Structure formats: structure tokens, C-alpha cells
Amino acid sequence: MWTIILSLVVVAFYSLAILFSLRAAQTARTPQGAVGWAVFLLSAPHLAVPLYLFLGHHRFRGYRIARRESEQVVEGIKTFAEIAKADAQTMRINPRPFEKIAHLPVCRGNGADLLIDGEATFRAIFDAIDAAKTYVLIQFYIVRDDELGLELQEKLIDAVKRGVRVRFLTDAVGSYSLPKAYLETMRQAGVEVADPKKKRGPNYRFQLNYRNHRKTVIVDGHTGFIGGHNVGVEYLGQDPTFGPWRDTHLRLHGPIVQQLQLIFTEDWHWACGDDLIALLEWTGEVSEQDMNALIVATGPGDQTETGAMMFFAAISEAKERIWIATPYFVPDLDITSALQNAALRGVDVRILVPEVIDHKIPWLAAFSYFDEIRKCGARVFRYDAGFMHQKVFVVDDTLAAVGTTNLDNRSFRLNFEAMALFFDDRAAEAIASMLSDDFASSTELTRLLREQPSRIRFGAPIARLFSPIL
């Protein structure tokens, strides 16, 4: 009897493995991903079939506030952008690829303040929350119930007591350790909380692999924040394991805030089913800095490879330099080729990554890519003054970007991300100056993979096998 049952189970696993292999071949976003899943499924179906149910989905279907529901706002943003249309003479880079990816236009009248590291970032965010008059929209991938998390909770509750409407959103996977009591305390105080464990989002139907990685704060529709920081004391450099924490955020002003707010409304709609469009302020204020800017939001619900295409467009535009800071460097073939091509064209290609490890497999996998790009003239710098977590790039003196997107497959294809792009020489100069200081706190990689210690030399190629899901 048990022999028959076991045989049926084996047949079932192999049947599912064949079925999922065919599905992977039809829907995988990269050939490497399709081959990787097919080999894994057919060689170890008892392990691969359950994993495929959680990790093997290639598009996050059903996600979006169908833009017909936000169509009026999008049209309003486009109308304002037409009035505040970017001056062609100030645009020395072609914005069309980025606009097509974002489904939004570049417009002028924007301003940004560079917030370097946690103290500056959370001081600015807390000051903005304290000054809120109407509403606060807040979203982080990770929120911890520690000293910083409790301070944020207190600020939001105080805002509600002043009559400010607060909406709070976090990710079920990123904030899995956040206790229910933390959310319940805010809910009882009047904060509108999208419970990450009850929402319709990426914990639905085996879709845990999809995560909302965005970090967004919007106050009264006029001030916005975006960048790499989450809410936890490690982001203030208080974790002895990581030491000083190097990260970057932006405080935004101008019509770009309405673009960021539109992205939040889509995330909120998916999480709660509530449409915030009519409840928010959509009249843009013009900043004296008058910079051209755009929010590029990407995710697995998009019909094209928007995350990778954003980086590809930026690298392709580079004539003098492309500097990228990313904590995880696991690029796909297209981005690897684009970096190699840029270096061969004589572009100053620099990749800044951390020396300190937070996730070992992506850290190891990165070593398997360094030789490929360095042979073409790219340079790799390893930040060793603490843990480096910022997601930043600068192209020539024409384009600067700060946001949440890492240079890896997870950010390109599995996470919901957002980047603030500024098409302005002042923004580019500020980011380049900041990165120059970071390079000075780094060590340039000079050894090939074969010259690395054995744990890296043998571990990197194995870790690279997992690149489709890293």
C-alpha cells in the first residue's frame, strides 16, 4: 500500500515538474531563468516543485489601480507637466526612454535636498511629519519595533492628535518581525494602517517572492522623501555588526512629489482596495531650484523589463562617466554587456559595493561578475568604512538618481521599486561629489576571482547559479 502511495507521489512530483518546466520556458523573463528552473525541477522535483510555487512566478498579475481609476490624476500631472515642460536647452540627455518606462513626463520646477545617512534623513522626515497640516502618507519596506520605530510611531500618533490624517503601509516580508501590537497601537490612535499580513499584495497565492521595496513619505502633497533607508536603528549606524551605515535619501519638492504620491496611491489601493485620489492634494508647487525631474516606478506588474531598462537607458546615455552605488551587484546579461560596452567606449565606469556582508549569497555572487566588467575597463570599489546600502547613480553631468532599486535581478524583476531621476547638472554634481567621498572611503578591487580566498573563489560561481531569484 505504502509503495503504491509513494509511487503516486513520485509520479505527481515529476508530472508537476514537467508542467512547471514548460511554464518556465514560456514565461521566464530570461533564458537563464528558464533553464535554471527547468534543470532544477527535473533533477530534484521534490525540492523544486514547492519552491517554484513560491518563487517561480514571473509576472505579478492583477497589480495596479487600473490607471483608468487614476486617469484624471495622470492627466492632471501631464497637463501641469505640459505647462512646466522641461526646457529642451537644459536637457542634454534624451528623457524619452525614462518617460516611457515611468508612463509619466519629465517636468521642470522641482527641487531636492540630499540627505546623507540616517541622522540627516530621519531628522528631516520627523520635522516634516511634525509640520504636517493635512495628511501624511508613509511606506517603508522594513519597520522595526526598536527605538527608531517607536519614535516614528510616536510622531505619527502625535500628528493624528493634531487632526492630520495618517496612512501607514509596510511590506509583509520586509517587516515580518514587526509585532501586531505595534500596528494595533497606531490603529487605535487613529492611524490608518494597511495590515501587511491581510493585504491583497505579494503574500497572495504563493507570491511571497514579490515584495514592495519602496520607501516613501509624503506630507500634505508638497514634500516627499525617497531613498534607501528603512526604519531601524541599524540605519542610524547603531548595530555593532554593521557599524556605520552608509545610505542616501532625498527630500523632494515640486511636481515630482505628485508623481511619487500617485505611486503611493496605487500601492495603497492594492493593499486596501481604497481609492485615495479624491482625498489628496494634486496641485503642484514649483521649487526655486527649478530642476527637471521624474519618478520612475518599476515592478513585476509591468509589461516590460522596466527595472533593467532604466539602468540600460542610463548606461547607454553615458559619454564620460557612469557611477553606480549598489549594495547588491547581480546584473543580468544585458546590463553586464551595457557596462562592458560603456567601458570599451572610454566611459569612466565605476561600481561601488559594500565590503561588509549582510546577505552572503548576493555578496558572493557579485564576485563572479567583477572580472567580466573589469576586463573591459570598468572599476569596482569596495566600501569598507561600514555597510553601504545606498542605491544611487550619476551619468556624466546630466543625470542623477536616488531611490530604492538595487542593481540585481530581484530589484529588476521581483520587487516594486522607485527612483527619483533629476536631469540637472547641479544634481549630478551633488551626487558625484558625494560618491567621490565614498570612493575615498573604499578600496579598489584589483584581484581576479582566481586570486581570491577559496571561500570566494569557489563560492561565487555557485552563488551565481541563484542569480535569477537573488
N, C-alpha and C positions, 0 to 999 in steps of 0.2 A: 504493500500500500504506500509506504513512505517512498519507495523507489519510484512509483508512478507519479506521486506528487512532486518529488524532486525533479523528475524528468520534465513534467509540465512547466515547472517554474523556470528551468533552464531554457526550454523552448520559448517561453513567454519573453524572457530577457533577451534572447537572441532575435526574436521577431521584432521587439521594440527597438533593439539596437539597429537592425536593418532599416526600420521605418524612420528612426531619428537620423540615421546617416543620410538617407535620401533627403530628408527635410533640411539637414545642414547643408547638403550640396546645393539645394535650391535657394536657400535663404541666407546663408552666411555672408557677411559683408566683405570678407576677404577670402581668397583661395586658401591661405594658410589656416584660417579658422575652420574652413570646411574640411580640409584634410586632417587637421588635428582632431576634430571631433569624430570623424569617420574612423580613424585609426584607433582612437581611444574606445569608442563604442563597440567596435567589432572585436577588439583584442581583450577587453575587460568589461563586458556588458553589465555585470553585477555591480560594478562601481560606477560606470559611466552613465547608465540609464538614469539613476536617481539624480546624479549631478546635472545631467542635461535638462531635467525638468526644472531645475532652479537656475542654471547658468546658461542654458543653450538657446534662449530666446534671442532673436536677432533684431527684432523691432518691437518697440513698446506701443502696441496698438491701442487706440482709443484715447490716448492722451492728447488733449487740447481743449480749450474752452471754445469750441469751434470758433474760428476767428469771426464767424458771422455774428456771434454774440458780442464781440468786442470791435466789430467792424466800424461802429460810429467813432470809437476812440481812435482806432488806427487811422481813419480818415482825418480825424481832427489833428492827430500828430503829423500826418503827411501835409495837411493844409498849413499848419504852423511852420513845418519844415520848408514848404514852398516859399512862404513869406521870409523865413530865416534861412533861405537856401545858401549853402556853402559857396563862398566866393571862389570861382574857378582859379583865380590867380593865387589863392592861398593853398590850393590843393595840388601838391606836387606828387601825388600818388593816386592811382585810379581807385576810387572807392566802390565801384560797381560790384566787384565780387563780394565785398563785405555787406553791401546793402542787400544783394540777392540772398545771401545766407541769412541775414537778420530779418528780411521782409520788412525792413524799416529804412528810412532815408537818413543820410548824414545831414546834420543841420548845424548851423553856427549858433553863437550866443551861449556857449557852455563854459563852465569853469570847473576846476578840480584842484583840490589840495592833497598833496602827497603825505600820507600818514605812515611813517616808518616805525615798525614794531608795535607791540601790544599796548604799551603805556599811552602812546600818542593816539592809537586807534580807538581804544575804549574810552579815553578821556573825551575825545570828540563825539563818539556815539552817545555817551551818557549825557554830555552837555546838550546835545540835540534833543534827546528824549526829555530832559528837564525843561527845555524851551518849547516843547510841542504844545500847540493850541487846539488842534482838531483831532488828529489821528496819528498813530504810529503803526507801520507795517514792519514786521521783523521776522527774519528767517535765517536760521543757521543749520548747517549740516550736523554739527556736534554742539550740544549744550550739556554742560556738566553741572552737577549739584555740588559745586565747590564754592570757594569764596567769591570768585568772579561771577559764577552763575547765580549765586544768591544776591549779589549786588545788582545784577541785571533784573532779576525778579523784583527786587525792591523798587527799582526805578520805574518799571512798567506798572506796578501796582500804585505807586505814587501818582503816575500820570493818569491812571483811571480815576483816582480820587479827585483830580483836578477837572474831571469831565472830558478827558481825552479818550477816544476810542482806540483800543489796542488790539491788534490781531497778531497772533504768535504761531509760527509754523516751524517745525523741525523734521528731520528725517528719521524714519523708524530704525534703520540700520545704524546710521551715524550716532544716534542718541539712544541706542538700545539700553544703556545702563542708567538713563535718566529715570529716577523713581516717579511713580504715578503721583506721589504726594507733591512733588514739585509743580506738576501741571495742575493738580487739583487746587493747590493754594492760589495759583493765579486765576483759575476759573472761578473760584468762589469770590475772589476780589473783583471780578468783572472783566478780566482779560478774556478775549475770545480766542480759545485755543483749539487748533486743529490737532486732535489726538493722533500722533503718528501711527499708533497701533490699530486705529479704527478707520483710517482714511482709505480711499479707493486707490491710492497710488501704488508705488512699487513694492507692496507686500501682497499683491493680489494675484492669485493663480500662478504660483511658483515664480513670480517675477522679482524676487528679493535681490537679484543681481543688479537691478536698475535702482539708482539712488539719486536723490536730489541733492546735489553737492553745492548748490548756490548759497551765498552768504549775503543777504540783502537787508538793509534798513532804510526805510523811507519815512520822513517826518513831514506831515502836512502837504505832501506833494511837491515840496520845494527843495528839500535837502535829501540827498541819497548817499548811501555808503555801499561799497563793493570791494572785495579783495579776498585775501587768503585766510584771515583769522576766523577761528571758531571761538566758542565761549568755554574757556577752561584756563586754569592758572598756568598750564604749560605754555600758553600763548603769551603769557607775561614773563616767561623765562624762569618760572619758579619750580620747574620739575628738575630735580637733580640728575635724572637720567639723560635728559636732552640738553640741559644747561641753557645758555642764552638762546632765545627763539627768534630767528630772523624771518620776518614776514612783512607784507606790504598791503595797505588798504588805500582807497581813495574816498575823499568826501566830494560829492558831486553837486553841482548847481546848474540850472538851466534846463532846456527841454530834454536833455538826456535823462533827467530824473523821471519824466513822464514815460519814457521808454522802459526804464527799469521798473517803474510801477506797473506797467502793462504786463511785464513778465510775471511779477508777483501775483497779479490778479488771475493769471492763467494757472499758476501753481495752486493758489487758494481755491479756485473753482474746482480743480481736480481733487483736492484734498477734502473739501467740504460740500461741494455742489452749490456753493453760494456765489452769486454774481455781484461783485463789488463795484462794477463800472459806474453806476449812477451815484455811488456814495463817496466817490473820491474826487479830488481836485485835479483837473486836467489842463488848467491854464498855465502855460509855461512862463517862467521868469527868465529874463535874459541876464547873463553874467557879464560883468565888465571885462572879464578875460576874453570873451568872445572867441572861443575856440570851436573848431569843427569836431564833432564827436558822434559816436554811435554805440549803442548797446548791442552786442552780438550774443544772443542766447542760443545754445545748441543742446541737442538731446536725442535720445533714441527714438522719439516720436517723429523726428524729421524724416522727410522722404529721401534726402540725400546725405552724404557724409559731411555734415556741416562742421563738426569739430575739426576734423583733419583738413577740410578745405580752407578753413580760416587760417590755419598755420601755413598751408601750402601757398595761399594767396600772398601772405605776408613775406614768406621766404622768397617767393618769385619776384616780388617787387624790389627786393634789396639790391642796391647797387654798390654801397660802400660797407655797410655793416648790418648784421642781424645778430643781436644778442638776446639770448633766451635764458631765463632763470626758471627752473622747474625742479620740484623735489623728486619727481619720478620721470626717468627718461627711458621709455619703452616705445619708440616710434614705429609706425608701420613702414612698409616698403616705400610708399610714395613720399612720406616725409623724410625718410632717410635719403632717398635719391635727390629730393629737393635741396637738402642741406649739402650733400656732396656736390651737386651742380653749382650751388651758390659759392662754395669754397673754390671750386675749379674756375669760376668766373673772376676770382680775386676778391670776393666779398669777405670781410672780416667776420667769420662765423665763430661765435663763442657760445658754449653751453655751460651754464652754472648749475651744479648739482650739489647735494649735501655729502659731506664725508660721514656724518653721523647717520646711523641706521635707525629708521622707525619701522619700516616693513621690509623684511630681509629679502624676500623673493624679487620684488621690483628693483631693490638696490643691487642685487646680484645680476639680474638680467641686463641692467644698463651697461655693465662691463662688456657684454657680448656685442654691443653696438658701437662702442667708443672707437675701436680700431678702424671700423669701416669709414667713419666720418673723418677721423684724424688723418688717414692716408690721403685724403683729398685736400687737406689743409685746414680743416676745422680744428678749433682748440677747445679743450674740456678743462674746466676749473672745478675743483672740489672745495666747497666752502667748509672750513674747519674751525670757525670761531663760534660754533654752536650748531643747532639744527636749522637748516634753511628750508622754508616751506612756501616761499612766495611764488606766484605764477605771474610772470612779467615778461614782456618782450619789447624791444625797440628796433625799428627799421630806419637806417640812415638818420637824418634829422627831420623825418616826415611823419612817422607813426609811432605811437607808444600805446601799450596796452597793459592793463592790470585787471585781474579778476580771479576766477576760480579754476580755470582749465589747466590741467597738467598736460605735459607732452607724453601721453601714453594712451593705450587703447581704451582703457576704462573711461577716461575723460572724452575721448573722441567718439565712443560708440555706446557706452553703457550708462553714463551719468548725465543728468541735466546740469548744464554749466552756463556761466555768463561771463563775458569780458567787456570792459569799457575801453573802447578804442578812441584815441584822440589823434586827429590828423593835424598836428600842430608842432612847429619846431620848438616851442617853449616846453611842451610836454615831453617831447623826445629828449631835449637837453636835460630836463629834471630826472627822467628815468635813467638816462645814460650816466649822469653824474652819480646817481645812487648806485648803479651797478658797478661803476668804476671803483667805488669804495668797497663793494662786495668782492670784486676781483682781488683787491689788495688784501683782503682777509681770507684769501683762498690759496690753494696750491695747484699749479697747473699739472695735469696728468701727463706724464712723459713715458711711462712704461706700457708696453704692449700687454695684451692679455696673457700671452705665454710667459711673460716675466712677472706676473702677479703671484702672490701666495697660492698654494694649492687649493685652498677653500674657494678662492675666487676663480682660479684657472679652470677648475672642474665644475664648480657650482654655477658659473654664469651661463654656459650653454644649456644646462639642464633647466635653469630658471627661465631661460628664453622660450622654452617649449610651452610655457604657460602664458606667453605674451598675449594671446587672444582674449584672455579673461583678466589680465592684470589691470 
